[in-house]
Amino acid sequence: MRKRHQRGSTLVNTLVIGGLTIFTATAYLELATQDLRTANARLREIMTQNLAEAGLNASMQQLWREFKVSQRFDSFDSALRDATPANPARTWNGVLGTAGNYTASVIGYQQVDSYTRRVTIRAIGWQDRNGNGRLDPSEPRQVIDQTFDLQLSRSGVFDYAYFVNNYGWMYGFDNEQLVVNGDMRSNGDFEFRDGRPYVNGTIIAAANEKLTPRAAGRIIVEGGTAPRQWSTSTYINNQNNNYRGQGPYMRQGYSSSTHGTIGSSTFNEWRDYLYEATGQMVGGSPFGAVLADSTGTRRFDGTVLDNRPTREMVLPDLNDLNYYINLSRNWRDPKATYRDGTANPYYNQEAFVEVWNPSRNRYERVSTNGVINGSVALIGYKNYPIRIHGPVTVTQDLVIRGYVEGQGTLYAGRNVHIVGDIIYKNPPDFRGSNFNSVLNSVEKKDVLGLAARGSIMMGNTRRFSDPYPLRYMTPPFTRGRYDENGNWIPPFNALERDETGRYRYQSAYGRADQSDIEQLSTQIDIDQNGSITADERGISRIDGILFTNFVGGGNLATDGLGLVINGTIIAKDEAMVLWSIPMWFNYDWRIRERSLDDTPLINIELPRVASVRRMAWRRHGD
């Protein structure tokens, strides 16, 4: 009996242990299976999310490329404005190897304002398990919505005293034969040859694969020595002492006692409007004068500050003349009051330009609803300057010289011809220790933009010849390039004839022999009593913001007085030939903006450029 009880007990123990083993094994298998299911689900989630992200990237890149080339909303407004989740527009499909498929569509489109369109794209990434090329109900998927703004923003090219898209160059200037008080930039190489001028600011070059030949994006200096620069103390002393009469037009030199310690709130207000000789990294970006190109950012003495290469900056495009005609017709001055609280007398008024008519002894408005059809010559006298307000479009050629009063931009459907000095009647003075006082003062002073759909030609075109300046307005000095879609854009050639039948450097204003241009190149002034004086002069001073779709150049300083540009010049190709020295650039920082949300002090409706900004991202789940 006892032995049988022991055998029964052993059998029960064996059965219990066996059951536990089976239970444990089953539980383990169940857990392992669950882990495997979880891992597979996670893998599917990751793969389908990546597929959806690929769809978003492909569709956004396509829309961005189209927008970057056209820099207009017209095609988007007509094709996308009715897009909804139930009625999507513009669909993109793709297959990524064996990973799976994606489909993306525009499901939302909103006009935020005249310069912004808000686009929502929905992308679905899925695994096509049965290989039928369609998303079936049982197939794994991820759905992601991406909202972003396409914007026509104020372009960063206007942050520079000199900006050239194809090739930056300064030949034959040494010491103070050239003084640049501002930053300089090129969307390609930037070369200094036959001298070391003074550049009191930053110099930037950037690699450009679209140029022919390709630009490596280097700052090239003969002998490997950087251009000269004034020390900060020398710069401040020169401004305070009105060195060579340039003091009022120079941006200020950094002083901690005036502009605050670096990083302070006072410093941040002044930062973008200052010169500091010793470059340094502040908040992740350079402050002060640096040399920056495809090899990184360094001080003028060679000290490396950042190894990251520079990038090409998008240049605005003025090809669509109708856009600027509509801008001029519809524009009304939006500024009701100035910063100091005083009323703007031109608030809600249309764009216009007025000139003095000596024969009638009165001002006459030469624009109609902000537009001048055909070509026009504008002459400003010392006591009777050209009056400009807002953006005015001239459908063909603009010929201009003399004194200017007001704030605005003149757009030309072909060329702008500068045939004499352009001088502000009420110029700004950037000196002062109180930031708000400086802003309040310069906000009300004159500022002129000149923007050409063709080129900006300076001087008497009848006297243009080879080599000066035509050699620098023709290939191979001018460069061809490819656009964002790979289409070839040939180099500018001043000796080609355009639709007017004239060479591209000549004016469509007046007679074909350009004798009218020669006559307008005579400096004329009328005093308060109506007495007229005239003499032959060159161009020795240009107050203004110059922007050209092609070439900016010509014969300058032929009167032996050198040249001063108070503002900026921005061009695809630059061909300025100086017949006397020195040349000074003084950057006008009133047109600068520090961010997309921070407008410049004075908005004269300068050309805008395409930009994109992500706004929201949402995943809908499996």
C-alpha positions as CSV (number, residue, x, y, z in Angstrom):
1,M,0.0,0.0,0.0
2,R,2.7,2.4,0.9
3,K,4.7,1.8,-2.2
4,R,1.6,2.2,-4.4
5,H,0.9,5.6,-2.8
6,Q,4.4,6.8,-3.5
7,R,4.1,5.7,-7.1
8,G,0.8,7.6,-7.4
9,S,2.3,10.7,-5.9
10,T,5.2,10.6,-8.3
11,L,2.9,10.3,-11.2
12,V,0.8,13.3,-10.1
13,N,4.0,15.4,-9.6
14,T,5.1,14.3,-13.1
15,L,1.8,15.3,-14.6
16,V,1.8,18.6,-12.8
17,I,5.3,19.5,-13.8
18,G,4.6,18.4,-17.4
19,G,1.5,20.6,-17.4
20,L,3.4,23.5,-16.1
21,T,6.1,22.9,-18.8
22,I,3.5,22.8,-21.5
23,F,1.8,25.9,-20.1
24,T,5.1,27.7,-19.8
25,A,6.0,26.7,-23.3
26,T,2.7,27.7,-24.7
27,A,2.9,31.0,-22.9
28,Y,6.4,31.6,-24.2
29,L,5.3,30.8,-27.7
30,E,2.3,33.1,-27.3
31,L,4.6,35.9,-26.0
32,A,7.1,35.3,-28.7
33,T,4.3,35.3,-31.3
34,Q,2.9,38.5,-29.9
35,D,6.4,40.0,-29.9
36,L,6.8,38.9,-33.5
37,R,3.4,40.4,-34.4
38,T,4.3,43.6,-32.6
39,A,7.7,43.7,-34.4
40,N,6.0,43.1,-37.7
41,A,3.4,45.7,-37.0
42,R,6.1,48.2,-36.0
43,L,8.1,47.4,-39.2
44,R,4.9,47.9,-41.3
45,E,4.3,51.1,-39.5
46,I,7.8,52.4,-40.1
47,M,7.8,51.3,-43.8
48,T,4.4,52.8,-44.6
49,Q,5.3,56.0,-42.8
50,N,8.5,56.3,-44.7
51,L,6.6,55.6,-47.9
52,A,4.1,58.4,-47.0
53,E,7.0,60.7,-46.2
54,A,8.5,59.9,-49.6
55,G,5.2,60.9,-51.2
56,L,5.1,64.2,-49.3
57,N,8.7,65.0,-50.2
58,A,8.2,64.2,-53.9
59,S,5.0,66.3,-54.2
60,M,6.4,69.2,-52.2
61,Q,9.6,69.2,-54.2
62,Q,7.7,69.3,-57.5
63,L,5.5,72.2,-56.3
64,W,8.5,74.0,-54.9
65,R,10.5,73.6,-58.1
66,E,7.6,75.1,-60.2
67,F,7.1,77.9,-57.8
68,K,10.9,78.7,-57.6
69,V,11.1,79.0,-61.4
70,S,7.9,81.0,-62.0
71,Q,7.9,83.0,-58.7
72,R,4.2,83.5,-59.3
73,F,0.9,82.0,-58.0
74,D,-1.1,82.2,-61.2
75,S,-0.9,78.5,-62.3
76,F,-1.4,77.3,-58.7
77,D,-4.5,79.5,-58.2
78,S,-6.2,78.1,-61.2
79,A,-5.3,74.4,-60.7
80,L,-5.4,74.1,-56.9
81,R,-7.9,76.5,-55.5
82,D,-10.8,74.0,-55.4
83,A,-8.9,71.2,-53.8
84,T,-10.5,69.4,-50.8
85,P,-10.1,65.9,-49.3
86,A,-13.2,64.8,-51.3
87,N,-11.9,66.5,-54.5
88,P,-8.1,66.4,-54.4
89,A,-5.9,68.1,-57.1
90,R,-2.5,67.2,-58.5
91,T,-1.8,63.6,-57.7
92,W,1.6,62.0,-57.6
93,N,2.2,58.2,-57.5
94,G,5.4,56.3,-56.9
95,V,6.9,52.9,-56.2
96,L,10.0,52.5,-54.0
97,G,11.5,49.2,-55.0
98,T,10.1,46.3,-53.0
99,A,9.2,48.5,-50.0
100,G,5.9,49.7,-51.3
101,N,3.9,52.5,-52.9
102,Y,2.8,56.0,-52.3
103,T,0.1,58.4,-53.5
104,A,0.0,62.1,-52.7
105,S,-2.5,64.8,-53.6
106,V,-3.3,68.4,-52.8
107,I,-6.3,68.4,-50.5
108,G,-6.3,72.1,-49.4
109,Y,-5.4,75.5,-50.9
110,Q,-5.9,78.8,-49.2
111,Q,-4.9,82.4,-50.2
112,V,-3.6,83.8,-46.9
113,D,-2.7,87.2,-48.5
114,S,-1.4,88.5,-51.8
115,Y,2.0,87.1,-51.1
116,T,1.1,83.7,-49.4
117,R,-0.6,80.5,-50.4
118,R,-1.2,77.7,-47.8
119,V,-1.1,74.2,-49.3
120,T,-2.1,70.9,-47.6
121,I,-0.9,67.7,-49.2
122,R,-2.2,64.2,-48.1
123,A,0.2,61.3,-48.7
124,I,-0.6,57.6,-48.3
125,G,2.1,55.0,-48.1
126,W,1.1,51.4,-48.4
127,Q,2.4,47.9,-49.1
128,D,0.9,46.5,-52.3
129,R,0.8,42.9,-51.2
130,N,-1.2,41.5,-54.2
131,G,0.8,43.6,-56.7
132,N,-2.3,45.1,-58.4
133,G,-1.0,48.7,-58.1
134,R,-4.1,49.7,-56.1
135,L,-4.6,50.3,-52.4
136,D,-6.9,47.5,-51.2
137,P,-8.8,47.5,-47.8
138,S,-6.6,44.8,-46.2
139,E,-3.2,46.3,-47.1
140,P,-1.1,48.2,-44.5
141,R,-1.0,51.9,-44.9
142,Q,-0.1,55.2,-43.3
143,V,-1.8,58.6,-44.0
144,I,0.1,61.9,-43.4
145,D,-1.0,65.4,-44.0
146,Q,1.6,68.2,-44.5
147,T,0.6,71.9,-44.5
148,F,3.1,74.5,-45.8
149,D,3.2,78.1,-47.0
150,L,4.5,79.1,-50.4
151,Q,5.5,82.7,-50.1
152,L,6.8,85.6,-52.2
153,S,9.1,87.0,-49.5
154,R,11.4,90.0,-49.5
155,S,14.6,88.6,-50.9
156,G,17.8,88.3,-48.9
157,V,19.7,89.7,-51.9
158,F,18.7,93.1,-50.7
159,D,20.8,92.6,-47.5
160,Y,24.0,93.3,-49.5
161,A,25.7,96.4,-50.9
162,Y,26.8,94.3,-53.9
163,F,25.2,91.1,-55.1
164,V,26.0,89.3,-58.4
165,N,24.5,86.0,-59.3
166,N,27.0,84.7,-61.9
167,Y,30.4,86.0,-61.0
168,G,31.6,88.6,-58.4
169,W,34.7,90.5,-59.4
170,M,36.7,93.5,-58.4
171,Y,39.7,94.1,-60.7
172,G,42.3,96.9,-60.4
173,F,41.4,98.4,-57.0
174,D,44.0,98.8,-54.3
175,N,43.8,100.5,-50.9
176,E,41.1,103.1,-50.7
177,Q,40.6,103.2,-54.5
178,L,37.6,101.0,-53.5
179,V,35.9,101.2,-50.1
180,V,32.8,99.0,-49.4
181,N,30.8,99.8,-46.3
182,G,28.5,96.9,-46.4
183,D,28.4,93.2,-47.2
184,M,29.1,91.6,-50.7
185,R,27.9,88.3,-52.1
186,S,28.0,86.2,-55.2
187,N,26.1,83.1,-56.3
188,G,29.4,81.8,-57.7
189,D,33.0,82.6,-57.3
190,F,34.1,86.1,-56.1
191,E,37.5,87.3,-57.3
192,F,39.7,90.1,-56.3
193,R,42.6,90.9,-58.7
194,D,45.3,93.5,-59.1
195,G,45.0,95.0,-55.7
196,R,43.6,94.7,-52.1
197,P,40.7,97.2,-51.6
198,Y,39.0,98.0,-48.3
199,V,35.9,95.9,-47.7
200,N,34.3,96.9,-44.4
201,G,31.9,94.0,-44.2
202,T,31.4,90.4,-45.1
203,I,32.3,88.7,-48.5
204,I,30.4,85.6,-49.5
205,A,30.7,83.2,-52.4
206,A,28.7,80.0,-53.0
207,A,29.0,77.0,-55.2
208,N,26.7,77.1,-58.2
209,E,26.1,73.9,-60.2
210,K,23.7,75.6,-62.6
211,L,26.3,78.0,-64.0
212,T,28.4,77.2,-67.1
213,P,31.2,76.7,-66.3
214,R,30.3,75.4,-62.9
215,A,31.3,77.7,-60.0
216,A,33.1,76.1,-57.1
217,G,32.0,78.9,-54.8
218,R,35.3,80.2,-53.7
219,I,36.6,83.7,-52.7
220,I,39.6,84.1,-55.0
221,V,42.2,86.6,-54.0
222,E,45.4,87.3,-55.9
223,G,48.4,86.2,-53.7
224,G,46.0,84.5,-51.3
225,T,45.7,87.6,-49.1
226,A,42.3,88.8,-48.1
227,P,41.1,92.4,-48.9
228,R,41.9,95.0,-46.4
229,Q,39.5,96.3,-43.8
230,W,39.4,99.1,-41.4
231,S,39.6,98.3,-37.7
232,T,36.3,99.0,-35.9
233,S,37.8,102.0,-34.1
234,T,39.1,103.5,-37.4
235,Y,35.7,103.0,-39.0
236,I,34.0,104.7,-36.1
237,N,36.4,107.6,-36.2
238,N,36.0,108.0,-40.0
239,Q,32.3,108.1,-39.7
240,N,32.3,110.6,-36.8
241,N,34.8,112.8,-38.7
242,N,32.8,112.6,-42.0
243,Y,35.7,111.1,-43.8
244,R,35.6,112.1,-47.5
245,G,32.0,113.3,-46.9
246,Q,30.7,109.7,-46.4
247,G,29.9,109.8,-42.7
248,P,26.1,110.2,-42.9
249,Y,25.7,107.3,-45.4
250,M,27.9,104.7,-43.5
251,R,26.3,102.1,-41.3
252,Q,27.5,102.4,-37.7
253,G,30.6,100.7,-36.3
254,Y,29.9,98.5,-33.2
255,S,30.5,100.0,-29.8
256,S,29.3,98.2,-26.7
257,S,28.6,101.6,-24.9
258,T,26.2,102.5,-27.7
259,H,24.9,99.2,-29.0
260,G,25.0,97.1,-25.9
261,T,27.1,94.0,-24.9
262,I,26.9,91.2,-27.4
263,G,23.8,89.1,-26.7
264,S,21.9,91.9,-24.9
265,S,18.5,93.1,-26.1
266,T,20.0,96.4,-27.2
267,F,22.6,94.6,-29.2
268,N,20.0,92.4,-30.9
269,E,18.2,95.6,-32.0
270,W,21.3,97.0,-33.7
271,R,23.0,93.8,-34.7
272,D,22.1,93.6,-38.4
273,Y,22.9,97.3,-39.0
274,L,26.5,97.4,-37.6
275,Y,30.1,96.9,-38.7
276,E,32.5,95.0,-36.6
277,A,35.9,94.1,-38.0
278,T,36.5,90.9,-36.0
279,G,34.0,88.3,-37.0
280,Q,32.6,85.9,-34.5
281,M,29.8,83.4,-34.1
282,V,26.9,84.7,-32.1
283,G,23.8,82.6,-31.7
284,G,24.9,80.2,-34.4
285,S,25.5,82.8,-37.1
286,P,28.3,85.2,-37.8
287,F,28.4,88.7,-36.5
288,G,31.0,91.1,-37.9
289,A,33.1,90.9,-41.0
290,V,33.9,87.4,-42.3
291,L,34.9,85.6,-45.5
292,A,32.5,82.8,-46.3
293,D,32.5,80.3,-49.2
294,S,32.2,76.6,-50.0
295,T,35.0,75.9,-47.6
296,G,33.3,77.5,-44.6
297,T,33.4,80.8,-42.7
298,R,36.6,82.5,-41.4
299,R,37.8,85.9,-40.2
300,F,39.8,88.1,-42.5
301,D,42.9,86.9,-40.7
302,G,42.1,83.3,-41.6
303,T,40.7,82.1,-38.2
304,V,38.1,79.4,-39.0
305,L,34.7,80.0,-37.4
306,D,32.5,77.4,-39.1
307,N,33.2,74.6,-41.5
308,R,29.7,74.5,-43.0
309,P,29.7,75.6,-46.7
310,T,27.7,78.5,-47.9
311,R,24.6,78.0,-50.1
312,E,23.3,79.7,-53.2
313,M,20.7,82.4,-52.6
314,V,17.6,82.6,-54.9
315,L,17.5,85.7,-57.0
316,P,14.1,87.4,-57.8
317,D,12.9,87.2,-61.4
318,L,11.2,90.1,-63.2
319,N,10.1,88.3,-66.4
320,D,6.4,88.7,-65.7
321,L,5.8,92.3,-66.5
322,N,2.0,92.0,-66.0
323,Y,2.6,91.1,-62.3
324,Y,4.3,94.5,-61.8
325,I,1.7,96.4,-63.8
326,N,-1.0,94.9,-61.6
327,L,1.0,95.7,-58.5
328,S,1.3,99.3,-59.5
329,R,-2.4,99.6,-60.4
330,N,-3.7,98.1,-57.2
331,W,-1.2,99.4,-54.7
332,R,-2.3,101.8,-52.0
333,D,0.0,103.2,-49.4
334,P,-0.6,100.9,-46.3
335,K,1.3,103.0,-43.8
336,A,-1.1,105.1,-41.8
337,T,1.5,106.5,-39.3
338,Y,5.2,106.5,-38.9
339,R,7.1,105.0,-36.0
340,D,7.0,108.2,-34.1
341,G,3.2,108.4,-34.3
342,T,3.0,111.1,-36.8
343,A,0.5,110.7,-39.7
344,N,1.7,109.6,-43.2
345,P,0.3,112.3,-45.6
346,Y,0.3,109.7,-48.4
347,Y,-1.6,107.0,-46.6
348,N,-4.0,105.1,-48.9
349,Q,-2.8,107.0,-52.0
350,E,-2.0,105.3,-55.3
351,A,1.5,104.9,-56.8
352,F,2.7,107.8,-58.9
353,V,5.6,109.7,-60.3
354,E,5.7,113.5,-61.0
355,V,8.2,115.7,-62.7
356,W,8.7,119.4,-63.1
357,N,7.7,120.9,-66.4
358,P,9.8,124.0,-66.9
359,S,7.7,125.3,-69.8
360,R,4.5,125.2,-67.8
361,N,6.2,126.0,-64.5
362,R,4.5,123.3,-62.6
363,Y,4.7,119.6,-61.6
364,E,2.9,117.1,-63.8
365,R,2.0,113.5,-63.0
366,V,3.4,111.3,-65.8
367,S,1.9,108.0,-64.6
368,T,-1.7,106.9,-64.9
369,N,-2.9,104.7,-62.1
370,G,0.7,103.8,-61.3
371,V,1.7,102.9,-64.9
372,I,3.6,104.6,-67.7
373,N,3.0,103.1,-71.1
374,G,6.0,103.1,-73.4
375,S,9.3,104.8,-72.6
376,V,9.9,107.9,-70.5
377,A,12.7,110.2,-69.5
378,L,12.6,111.6,-66.0
379,I,14.8,114.6,-65.1
380,G,15.0,115.9,-61.5
381,Y,16.3,119.4,-60.8
382,K,17.9,120.4,-57.6
383,N,14.9,122.6,-56.5
384,Y,12.4,120.6,-58.5
385,P,13.2,116.9,-57.9
386,I,11.4,113.9,-59.4
387,R,8.6,112.9,-57.0
388,I,8.1,109.2,-56.5
389,H,5.5,107.4,-54.4
390,G,5.1,103.6,-54.3
391,P,5.7,101.1,-57.1
392,V,5.4,102.6,-60.6
393,T,5.8,100.5,-63.7
394,V,7.2,101.8,-67.0
395,T,6.3,99.2,-69.7
396,Q,9.4,99.8,-71.8
397,D,12.5,101.9,-71.1
398,L,13.1,104.3,-68.2
399,V,15.8,107.1,-68.7
400,I,16.6,108.9,-65.5
401,R,18.9,111.3,-63.8
402,G,18.9,114.2,-61.3
403,Y,17.4,114.8,-57.9
404,V,14.7,112.5,-56.4
405,E,12.2,113.0,-53.6
406,G,9.9,110.5,-51.9
407,Q,9.8,106.7,-51.5
408,G,9.1,104.2,-54.2
409,T,10.4,101.8,-56.9
410,L,10.4,102.3,-60.7
411,Y,10.0,99.1,-62.6
412,A,11.1,99.0,-66.3
413,G,9.7,96.5,-68.8
414,R,13.0,96.7,-70.7
415,N,16.0,98.8,-69.6
416,V,16.7,101.4,-67.0
417,H,19.2,104.0,-68.4
418,I,21.0,106.1,-65.8
419,V,22.4,109.0,-67.7
420,G,23.6,111.3,-64.8
421,D,23.8,111.5,-61.1
422,I,20.8,110.4,-59.0
423,I,20.7,112.3,-55.7
424,Y,18.2,112.2,-52.9
425,K,16.8,115.6,-52.1
426,N,16.4,114.5,-48.4
427,P,19.1,111.8,-47.8
428,P,19.2,109.7,-44.6
429,D,21.8,110.2,-41.9
430,F,22.6,106.9,-40.1
431,R,24.5,108.4,-37.3
432,G,23.2,108.6,-33.7
433,S,23.4,106.8,-30.4
434,N,19.7,106.1,-29.8
435,F,18.3,103.3,-31.9
436,N,14.7,104.6,-32.0
437,S,15.8,108.1,-32.8
438,V,17.8,106.9,-35.8
439,L,14.9,104.8,-37.1
440,N,12.4,107.6,-36.6
441,S,14.7,110.0,-38.6
442,V,15.7,107.8,-41.5
443,E,12.2,106.3,-42.0
444,K,10.9,109.5,-43.5
445,K,13.9,110.2,-45.8
446,D,14.0,109.6,-49.5
447,V,14.6,106.1,-51.0
448,L,14.4,105.0,-54.6
449,G,14.4,101.5,-56.2
450,L,15.2,101.0,-59.9
451,A,14.3,97.5,-61.1
452,A,14.8,96.5,-64.7
453,R,13.2,93.5,-66.5
454,G,16.1,93.9,-68.9
455,S,19.3,95.6,-67.8
456,I,20.5,98.8,-66.0
457,M,22.8,100.7,-68.3
458,M,24.8,103.5,-66.8
459,G,26.3,106.4,-68.9
460,N,25.9,107.5,-72.5
461,T,25.2,104.3,-74.5
462,R,26.4,106.1,-77.7
463,R,29.9,106.0,-76.2
464,F,29.9,102.3,-75.4
465,S,32.5,100.3,-77.2
466,D,34.8,97.3,-77.0
467,P,36.5,96.7,-74.7
468,Y,34.9,99.2,-72.3
469,P,32.3,98.3,-71.3
470,L,30.9,96.0,-74.0
471,R,33.5,93.3,-73.4
472,Y,32.1,92.8,-69.9
473,M,28.5,92.6,-71.3
474,T,29.1,89.8,-73.7
475,P,30.2,86.1,-73.4
476,P,32.4,84.6,-72.2
477,F,32.5,87.2,-69.4
478,T,28.7,86.9,-69.0
479,R,27.6,83.4,-68.0
480,G,24.9,81.0,-69.1
481,R,23.1,78.8,-66.7
482,Y,20.4,76.2,-66.2
483,D,17.2,76.9,-64.4
484,E,15.6,74.7,-61.7
485,N,14.1,72.4,-64.4
486,G,17.3,72.0,-66.3
487,N,16.4,74.4,-69.1
488,W,19.4,76.2,-70.6
489,I,19.4,80.0,-70.2
490,P,22.0,81.5,-72.6
491,P,24.4,84.2,-71.4
492,F,23.5,87.8,-71.8
493,N,24.9,89.3,-75.0
494,A,24.7,93.1,-75.2
495,L,25.3,92.9,-79.0
496,E,22.2,90.9,-79.7
497,R,19.2,92.7,-81.0
498,D,15.9,92.3,-79.2
499,E,12.2,92.7,-80.2
500,T,12.8,96.5,-80.6
501,G,15.4,96.0,-83.3
502,R,18.1,97.6,-81.1
503,Y,21.1,96.2,-79.4
504,R,20.2,95.0,-75.9
505,Y,22.4,97.7,-74.3
506,Q,20.7,100.5,-76.2
507,S,17.6,102.4,-75.2
508,A,14.2,102.2,-76.9
509,Y,13.7,105.8,-75.9
510,G,14.2,108.4,-78.7
511,R,16.1,108.0,-81.9
512,A,17.9,104.9,-83.0
513,D,21.3,106.6,-83.0
514,Q,20.9,107.3,-79.2
515,S,21.4,111.0,-79.6
516,D,18.5,111.6,-77.2
517,I,20.5,109.7,-74.6
518,E,23.5,111.8,-75.2
519,Q,21.4,115.0,-74.8
520,L,19.9,113.7,-71.6
521,S,23.4,112.9,-70.3
522,T,24.0,116.7,-70.1
523,Q,23.7,117.8,-66.5
524,I,20.9,120.4,-66.3
525,D,19.8,122.4,-63.2
526,I,17.1,125.1,-62.8
527,D,17.4,127.4,-59.8
528,Q,14.5,129.1,-58.0
529,N,14.5,131.9,-60.5
530,G,14.2,129.6,-63.5
531,S,17.8,130.1,-64.7
532,I,19.2,127.1,-66.5
533,T,22.7,125.8,-66.4
534,A,24.2,122.8,-68.2
535,D,27.5,121.1,-68.6
536,E,28.8,117.7,-69.7
537,R,29.3,115.4,-66.7
538,G,29.6,111.7,-66.0
539,I,28.0,109.7,-63.3
540,S,29.7,110.2,-59.9
541,R,26.9,109.5,-57.5
542,I,23.9,107.1,-57.4
543,D,21.5,107.2,-54.5
544,G,19.3,104.2,-54.9
545,I,18.6,100.4,-54.8
546,L,19.5,99.0,-58.2
547,F,18.1,95.6,-59.3
548,T,18.4,94.1,-62.8
549,N,17.3,90.9,-64.4
550,F,20.4,90.8,-66.5
551,V,23.4,93.2,-66.6
552,G,24.2,96.2,-64.4
553,G,27.0,98.2,-65.8
554,G,28.4,100.9,-68.2
555,N,30.9,103.7,-68.2
556,L,31.0,105.5,-64.9
557,A,33.0,108.3,-63.3
558,T,34.0,109.7,-66.7
559,D,34.1,113.2,-65.1
560,G,37.2,112.3,-63.0
561,L,35.2,112.5,-59.7
562,G,35.1,108.8,-58.9
563,L,31.8,107.1,-57.9
564,V,29.7,106.7,-54.8
565,I,26.7,104.3,-54.6
566,N,24.5,104.9,-51.6
567,G,22.3,101.8,-51.6
568,T,23.0,98.6,-53.5
569,I,23.5,97.0,-56.9
570,I,22.0,93.5,-57.6
571,A,22.5,91.8,-61.0
572,K,23.0,88.5,-62.7
573,D,26.1,90.0,-64.4
574,E,28.0,93.1,-63.4
575,A,29.9,95.2,-65.9
576,M,30.7,98.6,-64.2
577,V,33.8,100.2,-65.7
578,L,35.2,103.1,-63.7
579,W,37.2,105.8,-65.5
580,S,38.3,107.5,-62.3
581,I,38.6,106.5,-58.7
582,P,37.8,106.1,-55.9
583,M,34.6,104.0,-55.7
584,W,32.5,103.9,-52.5
585,F,29.6,101.6,-51.6
586,N,27.5,102.6,-48.6
587,Y,24.8,100.1,-47.9
588,D,21.3,101.5,-47.2
589,W,20.0,99.1,-44.4
590,R,16.5,100.6,-44.4
591,I,15.4,98.0,-47.0
592,R,16.8,95.1,-45.0
593,E,14.6,92.6,-43.1
594,R,15.8,90.3,-40.3
595,S,13.2,87.6,-40.7
596,L,10.1,86.5,-42.7
597,D,8.0,88.1,-40.0
598,D,9.9,91.3,-39.7
599,T,9.3,93.9,-42.4
600,P,12.0,96.4,-43.4
601,L,11.9,99.9,-42.1
602,I,10.8,101.1,-45.5
603,N,8.8,98.9,-47.8
604,I,9.1,100.2,-51.4
605,E,7.8,96.9,-52.9
606,L,11.1,95.6,-54.1
607,P,11.1,92.4,-56.2
608,R,10.2,89.3,-54.1
609,V,11.5,85.8,-54.2
610,A,10.0,82.3,-53.7
611,S,10.2,80.7,-50.3
612,V,8.6,77.8,-48.5
613,R,7.8,77.3,-44.8
614,R,6.4,74.2,-43.1
615,M,3.4,74.9,-40.9
616,A,1.9,71.7,-39.7
617,W,2.3,67.9,-39.8
618,R,-0.3,65.3,-38.9
619,R,-0.4,61.5,-39.0
620,H,-3.8,59.9,-39.2
621,G,-2.6,56.4,-38.1
622,D,-2.8,52.9,-39.7
